[in-house]
Structure formats: structure tokens, C-alpha cells
Amino acid sequence: MHKLIDSEKLEGWCKERLMMAFPPDQAQYADGRKTILELLAGELESGTFAPTPVQPDTINPGDKVKHRKMKHLGIGNVLEIAKSGERAYVDWPNYDKSKVNWAPTPAYYRLDKLEVIPNGY
């Protein structure tokens, strides 16, 4: 699993260590080579190690989902994805009967309003 780090903190740490190793009044190198700290600081600054943006979960038929706002619907089953790719047809067999006095019928819901339940739990 990838660990996220604060690149600004690491970049600051590199620069701080460089200042300790090579104070501003001291000549740094005889042969012009860069230190690993300078290389790392430059790569951090350029965004080389920035994490890949998190992609939204893809919803597919057969997935278990919950509605982000209508919690009383409980866990639903995705039956199909609309041809537009923007909505899912969901059945809600596990709705909260204490909060709803009607049985929700399967209907289309916007994908951004649904959240995939990992492993169906």
C-alpha cells in the first residue's frame, strides 16, 4: 500500500540538512556535483512524487451500494447502468422499515449520489 507524505515537509527537511552540511559562506563542491539532497529537493519541488489522483469508484451491475444522503435506503443492489452512463438502476431490499412506511421500488439514481460498498458489506 502506498504511503502519502507531505512533500513540502520533506523538501524543507532536505533544504535544512543542506544548510547544515553546507553553510551559505562555505564553498560547497570542488567538482560541481550535486548532492542527493539537492536532487531530491528538486524532484519534490517539480512534483515528480505527487500521488496519483484518486479515481472515483466505478459502479457496475451486481455491486452493493448505499445512497450518500438517503441513509434510510440501506444497502442496494445495482441492477444495471443507464446507457448514458450517468445513472444506476438500484433495488433497495434492505431499507430501514422503521424510518420508511413505503417500500422503495427500484429506480435510477445518479452515480455521484451512490457509494460502492467494498466486498458488499
N, C-alpha and C positions, 0 to 999 in steps of 0.2 A: 504494500500500500504506500502511496506517495505521501510524504510529509510536507505540509506547507510551511514555509519560513517567511519571515519578514525580511525581504531583500534589502530594505533601507537600513535595517539594523546591522545586517551582515556587511553591507557596503561601508557603513560607519565604522564598524569594528576593524575592517581591513585598513581603512584610512588612518584610524587611530594607531594601529600597530605599525604602519609605515612611518608615521610621525615619530614613534618611539624608536624605531630602528634607524631612521634617517632624519634627524632634526633638520629644520629648514636651513640652518647655517652650515651644514656638513655636506660635502660633495658625496653624491650617492654612489656613483659607479665609476669604475676605471674603464670598463669596456663597453658601456652603453646598453647592457642587458636590462630587461625589466624583471622585477620580482614577481613571483606567483601572486602576491597580494595585489600588485598593480593590475595584473592581468585579470584576476578575479573581480576586482572592483570595477574595472571597465566593462566586463561582461555583464555584471549585475546591473550596472547603470544602463546598458543598452537593452536590457530586458531578455537576454538570452535564456535565463532560467525562470521566466514568468510561467505560472501554471497555465495549463490548457483550460480555457473557459469550460465550465460545467454545462453540459448539454442537457436540455430537459428530457425527462423520461419519455420514451416512445410508448404510446399506448396501442396495444394490439388486441384483437378479439381473443377472448379467453383470459385476459388479465383481470385481476381483482383490483378495484379502485374504491376511493372514497371521495366524496364531494368536499371541496375545500371550505365551503361555507355552510352547506346544509348537512351538518353532522348527524342529524336525526335519521338520515337515509341509511346510515351504517355502511356495510361493505357491499359493493355492487359488482356485478359480472358484466364485462364488456362483451356484447353480442356481435357488434360489427362497427366498422368505421365508415362514416359517410363518404361518398365519392369525392366530396370537396376536401376531405382530409382534415376538416376543422372540428368535427363533432364525432362523438361516440354514442352508439345506441346501448344504453345500460339498463339492466334489470336490477332491482333493489330488493332481494328476498329477505334481507336481514335488517329491515328498517326498525326503528325504535317504536314499538307499538304503544308505549306509554306517552309518547310525545306527538304521535300522529294518529288521528282517528280515521284515516283513509289509507288504503293500500296504494302506494306509489306504483304506477304502471310503467313499464319500460318506455323510455323516451330518449331523445337525442340531447346530449349535454356537450357544451363547448369543452374542448380538450384542456384549455388553460384553467378550467374550473375543477378538473379531476386530478387526483394524485394516485399514482400507481402504488399498490401495496406490495413491497418486496416479498417474494415467496408466497403471496396470497394470505399473509397473516395480518 
